[in-house]
Amino acid sequence: MFRKPVRSSDRLFTVLARKTRCTDSRLGLAISVKSAGGAAGRNRVKRLVRECFRANRTRLSNIDIVVMSKPGIAAIGNRKITESLEAHWERIGKRCAESC
C-alpha cells in the first residue's frame, strides 16, 4: 500500500514512490485510454517507461514506483518522454533517500 508516497509530477506524468524492504525496485503503470489513446499509444508509452526504468534501475534500488500518465501524452515524442522520466527518477531517488 502507498501510504504517504513521495510524489513527482510534471505535465506528462505523476510518479509515486516508496521505499521497500525488497532488494529490487518494482514498477507499476497506470496508462489510461484517456491519456494515451488506443492500444498502440498506450503500449508505446508503457514500453518507453519500462525501458527507461530498466536503464536507471541502479539508482532506484529498494523503491516501489507507480507511474501515471496525464492526458495528451500520445502526442509527445519518445525523447521528451524519456527526458521527463529521467528527471522523475532523479527527483524520486533524492527524495526517497532523504525522507523514506
The 8 nearest C-alpha neighbors of each residue, nearest first, counted from 0:
[[1, 2, 17, 4, 3, 63, 19, 16],
 [2, 0, 4, 3, 17, 16, 15, 63],
 [3, 1, 4, 0, 17, 5, 16, 15],
 [2, 4, 1, 5, 17, 6, 16, 15],
 [5, 3, 17, 16, 2, 1, 15, 6],
 [4, 6, 16, 15, 17, 3, 95, 94],
 [7, 5, 15, 14, 4, 16, 8, 13],
 [6, 8, 14, 13, 87, 15, 91, 90],
 [7, 9, 13, 12, 14, 6, 10, 87],
 [8, 10, 11, 12, 13, 7, 83, 87],
 [9, 11, 12, 69, 8, 13, 70, 72],
 [12, 10, 69, 9, 68, 72, 13, 83],
 [13, 11, 68, 69, 67, 9, 8, 10],
 [12, 14, 8, 67, 7, 66, 68, 9],
 [13, 15, 66, 7, 6, 65, 8, 67],
 [16, 14, 6, 65, 5, 64, 4, 7],
 [17, 15, 64, 5, 4, 63, 65, 62],
 [16, 18, 63, 4, 62, 5, 19, 64],
 [17, 19, 62, 61, 99, 63, 95, 16],
 [20, 18, 61, 21, 62, 63, 17, 22],
 [19, 21, 61, 22, 18, 62, 23, 24],
 [22, 20, 19, 23, 61, 24, 62, 18],
 [21, 23, 61, 20, 60, 24, 19, 62],
 [24, 22, 61, 21, 60, 25, 62, 56],
 [23, 25, 62, 61, 60, 63, 59, 22],
 [26, 24, 63, 64, 23, 62, 27, 61],
 [25, 27, 64, 65, 63, 28, 24, 66],
 [26, 28, 65, 64, 66, 25, 29, 63],
 [27, 29, 66, 65, 30, 67, 26, 45],
 [30, 28, 67, 66, 31, 68, 27, 65],
 [31, 29, 68, 67, 28, 41, 35, 34],
 [32, 30, 33, 34, 29, 35, 68, 41],
 [31, 33, 36, 35, 34, 37, 30, 41],
 [32, 34, 31, 36, 35, 70, 71, 69],
 [70, 33, 35, 31, 69, 32, 71, 36],
 [36, 34, 73, 41, 40, 32, 72, 33],
 [37, 35, 32, 40, 33, 34, 73, 41],
 [38, 36, 40, 39, 32, 41, 35, 33],
 [37, 39, 41, 40, 42, 36, 32, 35],
 [38, 40, 42, 41, 37, 43, 36, 35],
 [41, 39, 43, 35, 42, 38, 37, 36],
 [42, 40, 38, 35, 44, 43, 39, 45],
 [41, 43, 45, 39, 40, 44, 38, 46],
 [44, 42, 46, 40, 41, 45, 39, 47],
 [43, 45, 47, 41, 46, 42, 48, 40],
 [46, 44, 42, 48, 47, 43, 49, 41],
 [45, 47, 43, 49, 44, 48, 42, 50],
 [46, 48, 44, 50, 45, 49, 51, 43],
 [49, 47, 45, 51, 46, 50, 52, 44],
 [50, 48, 52, 46, 47, 51, 45, 53],
 [51, 49, 53, 47, 52, 48, 46, 54],
 [50, 52, 54, 48, 53, 49, 47, 55],
 [51, 53, 49, 55, 50, 54, 56, 48],
 [54, 52, 50, 56, 51, 55, 49, 57],
 [53, 55, 51, 52, 56, 50, 57, 49],
 [56, 54, 52, 53, 57, 58, 51, 59],
 [55, 57, 59, 53, 58, 52, 54, 60],
 [58, 56, 59, 55, 60, 54, 53, 24],
 [57, 59, 56, 60, 55, 92, 88, 89],
 [60, 58, 56, 57, 62, 92, 24, 61],
 [59, 61, 24, 62, 57, 23, 58, 56],
 [62, 60, 24, 19, 22, 23, 18, 21],
 [63, 61, 18, 24, 19, 17, 60, 59],
 [64, 62, 25, 17, 24, 16, 26, 18],
 [63, 65, 16, 26, 15, 27, 25, 62],
 [64, 66, 27, 15, 28, 14, 26, 16],
 [67, 65, 14, 28, 29, 13, 27, 64],
 [68, 66, 29, 13, 12, 30, 14, 28],
 [67, 69, 12, 30, 11, 34, 13, 66],
 [68, 70, 11, 34, 12, 72, 71, 67],
 [34, 71, 69, 72, 33, 35, 68, 11],
 [72, 70, 73, 34, 74, 69, 35, 75],
 [71, 73, 75, 74, 35, 70, 11, 34],
 [72, 74, 35, 71, 75, 40, 36, 34],
 [73, 75, 72, 71, 76, 35, 40, 36],
 [76, 74, 72, 73, 79, 77, 80, 71],
 [77, 75, 79, 78, 80, 74, 73, 72],
 [76, 78, 80, 79, 81, 75, 47, 44],
 [77, 79, 81, 80, 76, 82, 75, 83],
 [80, 78, 82, 81, 76, 77, 83, 75],
 [81, 79, 83, 77, 78, 82, 84, 76],
 [80, 82, 84, 78, 83, 79, 85, 77],
 [83, 81, 79, 85, 84, 80, 78, 86],
 [82, 84, 80, 86, 81, 85, 79, 87],
 [83, 85, 87, 81, 86, 82, 88, 80],
 [84, 86, 88, 82, 87, 83, 81, 89],
 [85, 87, 89, 83, 84, 88, 82, 90],
 [88, 86, 84, 90, 85, 89, 91, 7],
 [89, 87, 85, 91, 86, 90, 92, 84],
 [88, 90, 86, 92, 87, 91, 85, 93],
 [91, 89, 87, 93, 92, 88, 94, 86],
 [90, 92, 88, 94, 93, 89, 95, 87],
 [91, 93, 89, 95, 90, 94, 88, 59],
 [94, 92, 96, 90, 91, 95, 97, 89],
 [95, 93, 97, 91, 96, 92, 98, 90],
 [96, 94, 99, 98, 97, 92, 93, 91],
 [95, 97, 93, 94, 98, 92, 99, 91],
 [98, 96, 94, 95, 99, 93, 92, 91],
 [97, 99, 95, 94, 96, 5, 93, 18],
 [98, 95, 18, 96, 97, 17, 94, 5]]
